Amino acid sequence: MLVLAIDTSTPAVTAGVVSLSAPSPNTESPDAESPDAVETLAVRVTVNPRAHAEVLTPHVLECLAEAGITPAELNAVVVGVGPGPYTGLRVGMATGAAFGDALGVPVYGVCSLDAIAAAVPTTQSLLVVTDARRREIYWARYAGGVRVEGPAVNSAGDVDPSPSTLIAGSASHVDFFDLPVDPAETPSPAGLVTVAAREILAGSVPAPLEPLYLRRPDAKTLAERGK
């Protein structure tokens, strides 16, 4: 299956085309299956928190061209739904939804922190952090690849690093914690698709896209300002 993956939850504007294959029976253990095969065919990343709207669609088109496929060949779309800033998330989710609607394919939303964790090959307790601005971080904790805490937004000083033994995420924020650092900094196309792989392969009807803002946007309506 061919999957378009998009994430704009961080300053990195990410798009990619990923090939997803169903697991095959494990010949050594007939009752077991091998993991899903996830192969990145093309990826584009631009680190610019103000360029989401300008570069995302060109990134998608460049990835399709590099992968040698047409939009009509896509089987699904996966979009990171945050947590992340309001404007960035809105661009990525709207773009993913538009492609899904135009092509008649399902659009799966996944937690962007989960996508970072999916790219870290470890069974250790993992802490993932990204920039939430306002001197705060978005964070979640994982054990054996499963999220066990979060996502949440706090100041770094209010997040207890224990029992985590490894950290991944924003290079500007992992140093707040005295933990070994994995190089995964932002959601990758392969990580995004890995999180949604079971649903995609099963042909599940995706839930409506719901952004994980975790707090109210800075912009307020006139009514809200009046209060």
Helices and strands as residue ranges (DSSP letters): E 2-7, E 12-21, E 37-47, H 52-67, G 71-73, E 76-80, H 86-103, E 107-110, H 112-118, E 125-133, E 136-143, E 146-154, G 156-158, E 166-169, G 174-176, H 189-202, H 222-226
